[in-house]
Amino acid sequence: MTVAAIKEKLHDYISEADDDKIKALYTLLEDQMNPISEWSDDEEFVAELDERYSRWEHGIDRGYTLDEVKEYLDQQRKERQTGVTK
C-alpha cells in the first residue's frame, strides 16, 4: 500500500471514528506529533561541539581516522574471541 493510500485510509477512519477512538489515537501518536528540534538550535550542544573542535584544532585533544577506529575495533573483537588482552 502506498503512503498516499495509507494517509487516505487514516483520514477516512479519523473522520468517521467516535470520540473515544480519536482520543486513543491521539494518545498513541502525541509524542510523534511534537516538532523535532534541530541540533543547531541547541546553543549548549553547539557550544560543546565548538569547544571540542577548538581543542582538536589546537592539538589539545587527539582525533582518530576512520581506519584507526576500525583497526582498534577489529583488535578488540579478536581479543574478545581469543580471551587474550594486551
Buried (B, 14 or more C-beta within 10 A) or exposed (E): EEEEEEEEEEEEEEEEEEEEEEEEBEEEEEEEEEEEEEEEEEEEEEEEEEEEEEEEEEEEEEEEEEEEEEEEEEEEEEEEEEEEEE
